[in-house]
Structure formats: structure tokens, C-alpha cells
């Protein structure tokens, strides 16, 4: 979510500027991932790699 990206943005940018390779993987679990949040990740720095993992099928329950 955008609120989470705001909390991490300065730290991620700092890590990238220090030479770290930053990759962020978000998922579609419970459908809480915001497209605006993913865009905000991409806006931090062009060297940051952000991907969305989509489940092939939705199952019921947290452990299935």
C-alpha cells in the first residue's frame, strides 16, 4: 500500500544510493495491494526493481 511505501521510501533510496540492489516483491494476497503503491515504488528510483506476484488460483484459508 502507499502508506507502507511512504514508510520505506527513504530507506530504500538510501540503500540504492549506497550501491545496494533493491528488489521488492508484492503479492495479491487478500487483494490489498494498491496500484498506486506499486507506482510509488517505481517512482523511488529507476534502479529499484518492483514486481507483483499473482496467485494462479485463489484458495480459502491462510494455510492452503
matplotlib code that plots the C-alpha trace (Angstrom):
import matplotlib.pyplot as plt

x = [0.0, 1.0, 1.3, 3.9, 5.9, 6.0, 7.5, 10.2, 10.9, 13.8, 15.4, 15.1, 16.5, 19.4, 20.3, 20.2, 22.4, 24.9, 25.0, 22.6, 20.5, 16.9, 14.1, 10.6, 8.1, 4.4, 1.6, -2.1, -3.0, -6.3, -6.3, -4.8, -2.0, -2.7, -1.7, -0.7, 1.6, 3.3, 3.7, 5.1, 7.7, 8.7, 9.0, 11.6, 14.4, 14.7, 17.2, 14.6, 13.0, 9.4, 7.3, 3.8, 3.3, -0.1, -1.5, -2.8, -5.9, -7.5, -7.9, -9.8, -7.9, -4.4, -2.6, -3.9]
y = [0.0, 3.6, 4.1, 1.3, 2.7, 6.1, 4.4, 2.6, 5.1, 7.0, 3.8, 2.1, 5.2, 5.4, 1.7, 2.2, 5.2, 3.2, 0.6, -2.0, -3.9, -3.4, -5.7, -5.6, -8.4, -7.6, -10.1, -10.1, -12.0, -10.7, -8.1, -5.3, -4.3, -0.8, 0.0, 3.5, 1.8, -0.1, 3.0, 4.8, 2.0, 2.6, 6.3, 5.9, 5.2, 3.7, 1.1, -0.3, -3.5, -3.9, -6.9, -8.2, -11.9, -13.1, -16.3, -18.6, -19.6, -18.3, -20.8, -20.4, -20.1, -18.8, -22.1, -23.5]
z = [0.0, -0.5, 3.3, 3.5, 0.6, 2.4, 5.4, 3.4, 0.6, 2.2, 3.4, 0.0, -1.7, 0.7, 0.2, -3.6, -3.4, -1.3, -4.1, -2.9, -5.4, -4.2, -5.3, -3.9, -4.4, -3.7, -3.8, -4.5, -1.2, 0.1, -2.7, -0.6, -3.0, -4.3, -7.9, -6.5, -4.1, -6.8, -8.8, -5.8, -5.5, -9.1, -8.5, -5.7, -8.1, -11.6, -10.3, -7.9, -9.2, -8.2, -9.2, -8.4, -7.8, -8.8, -7.5, -10.2, -8.1, -5.0, -2.2, 1.0, 4.3, 5.2, 5.1, 1.8]

ax = plt.figure().add_subplot(projection="3d")
ax.plot(x, y, z, "-o")
ax.set_aspect("equal")
plt.show()
